[in-house]
Structure formats: C-alpha cells, structure tokens
Amino acid sequence: MSKQGAADWVGTGEAAADQRLEPVYWRTRVFRNSYVRDGKLHRVRGWSAKIQYQGVRRTISLGAVDQDVAAEKAASLFVQIQQRGWPALGQGSRPSVVTLPEGGDARESVDYWRLRLVQRKYRSEPDAMAEYSCRVEHDGTGGYFPLGTLNEAQAAERALEIFHCVVEVGWEEAAARYRRELTLALFWSGSPFCSTYTTILTHPAGARRLAKPEAAETVPVNVFVVEPDATVGATLRELVGRTPGFDCRGVYEDIGSLHSLGQADEPGLLLVNRGLPGFSGEELDARFKQRFPDCPVVPFATFEDSEQLFNSTGGSLHGYFLHRTPPGRVLDLLEETAGAGTKGKPRPIAANLSRLVRQYFKNQVEFLATEPGGDTLPHLTPREHQVMTHLSRGALDKEIAELLRISVWTVHNHLKNIYEKLGVQNRTEAVMEYLQK
C-alpha cells in the first residue's frame, strides 16, 4: 500500500505520519517463527509480525515467504485494524493469530506453549503411550514436564497451568504436583568415568504407585537411597523394586539419617545423591562405610536432560563411558550378583564392584565395535560406527586416529560426514544421538 493511499483514508497529517503504515517500517520487524517437534527445532517458512493496537498485542502469521511481501502485508493489516479494529481480522481469510497479554510475556499465551510441545514415548512405565512434553523455564531454572495427552490444545493448557504453578508457588510445589522428566545417572567409577543413565518420570505426591513384582525365591539385595527430593526418592524406590533381585528398603533425606541403620537391615547397596552435604567428607564414612564395609556406595545425580550429563563429563581426564539403559534395568550392571549368596542370602558385592564395572563397560564397547548398528543407524558406514564407538567413550580425535590407525584429518572427515547423517552440530549431540539409538 502506498503512502498516498494510506493518507486518503486517515484524513489527518498527524495520523498519516504513523510509520506503521509503511512497509519499510515492517521490513525489519517481520520474523520467522520456530517450534520444537520430536525434539528438533523447526522454522516456519512464512513470515510473522507482532502488531499492537489499543493495548492489545497479537502475533500474526502473514503467510508470505518473501520478506518484502510480508512487510507490505503487515502494513496493510495494520491499516485494516486502524479502520475497523481487531474484528477486521475475522473477515475473509483469517490469519493465524496468537493473542499476548499487554506487557509482553509470551509465556502467558496458550499458543506459546503449543509451539513448544515435544512428542515423547516414555519407556519407564509398562504399556506407556506417546504424549506431549514441554520444557518450562522460570528464574533461570527449567525442566521438562510430561503433559499426559497428544491433544495439542489440552497439552498447551496443561503447560500453561504448570507455568502458573511455578511462578505462583515455586518449583518445589510444582514438582510435588506434576510429573517431571529427568535423566538419572549412576556413577560407578571415577577413573575412567563410568556411568549408566536412563530417563525417569517422577510421581506427583500421592500418585498411584505401580504394583511390585511378585517376590522371587531368593532373598533380594537390600537397597537404601539417600535423596532429599521426595518425588525423586519415591521414583527410585519404585525403579529399584521393579528390578529383579533388588528391594528398596528405605529412602532417607540426608546422610545423617543413615545412623538409624543397623546390622539387622543387611544393606547390600547404598545409592546416594552426590550433591548432598557430607557425601565426599567424613560424614558418610562415619555414618555408613565404617559399619558396612562390604556394601558398595554408588553416587547418583539427576539432570534436566542427557545433554547436561554429557556436558558435565566431557572434561574427564581419562575419558568416560556413558551407557543408556532402560528404566527397568537401572541396576543392570549388578544384576548378576542379585540373590547369588549362600543359604538364601545375597553375597556382598563391594569387593567385586570394580571387576563388574570393567567387564560391563568392556562388553558395551566391544558390542558397539563388532556390531556396526544392524538396523540401528544403517546409514553410517562400519568405519563411522567405529569412530562413534570411540567418540562415545570420550576419546579425542588424536586418540581415535591412533586406535584406528588413520590420520587425524581422516577422523575429521568422518566426523563431518557423521554430523551430516545424524543431523547434529557437534560431538556432544552426535554421541547423544548415537547412544540413544
């Protein structure tokens, strides 16, 4: 629309001076929306614009793929809105409109959350169905919340409800009311760094628990957990209870509470949140290790997602081994020792832990090296699978070159091809994509 045409209907020199009537004003203000679907970022081809008038601000999809055409359309729409108000958008072909509250916080809009839904199919519960999940952020903290439905409108409303809960009463209360998606990592060795990890869903306070499997004939390994978050502790209790040969006998909020354990409890495994005060000091020794020297102590931690786990371990001096396991096999590394004791009692496993860790991760690496994926990532060549095997355990490019007897430049070329095939941008994303397949 020309400047003269705009002036014809405005009728006053003052109004005609409004820059929003000109396409040039919108040329630098139109933008392409993006959204997350199936864990990947997608960008909309068409341009959008935020238009504010009489205290109302809306994001409007312009439908144009050319930026100049989009700017002209935005100016034309603004003219219509000034002439007939917001109802003008309801006539003819109506653009997609996202209404935002005055003040500008897009998170108060249901449509904000609709564009950020991620479809998941969780394996932590039997017969789990696919559902949407969404990451909620506030005050520098964020987390993923499963939304219980594949209906986009219902899922977006649920996400907005969770966001309001976080803002109004805090993260702790939100964690008690709603399920959360977390990455749980168990750290079996520090040199080299060896960890198994899985995705867990926490339970809201008072939620129905899954029934425990029927008791086995052998006496299970007694497991105790130290975790201050009640919902995470309850989830760990359930996961351990669903692992053959193990029984979670108690969950404690802090290390000091371990003094109540006695010899009659026969602890066979202690899982401790490594972020707790006293974990790396004398308190854990005094409260537990000195009294139960045969019981292994395995630290664990929870992360918002597996990428945080990878980022926290990338600087390990001697490399690292990370292996993804199903939630129901969270103690897979120890299962061969469960119920293997004499006279119906499980044998102590602390003395065998180092051997079990070495053998377990050795088997994982050998499996990856000898089985080039099969139906998994068949588009990678056998050599690219070998590169990814060593990359997954934390090897540097120079180390990979030496192990495979190729040049560092050849390794670089392999990695470039791998990134393109996996649709990733860096080493961390490549390892995550590879291990999760």
Secondary structure by P-SEA (a helix, b strand, c coil): ccaaaaaaaacccccccccccccccccccbbbbbbbcccbbbbbcbbbbbbbcccbbbbbbcccccaaaaaaaaaaaaaaaaaccccccccccccbbbbbcccccccccaaaaaaabbbbbccccccccbbbbbbbbcccccbbbbcccccaaaaaaaaaaaaaaaacccaaaaaacbbbbbbbbbbcccccccbbbbbbbbbccccccccccccccccccbbbbbcccaaaaaaaaaaaaaccccccccccccccccccccccccccbbbbccccccccccccccccccccccbbbbbbcccccaaaaaaacccccccbbbbbbccccccccccccccccccccccccccaaaaaaaaaaaaaaaaaaacccccccccccaaaaaaaaaaaacccaaaaaaaacccaaaaaaaaaaaaaaaccccaaaaaaaaaac
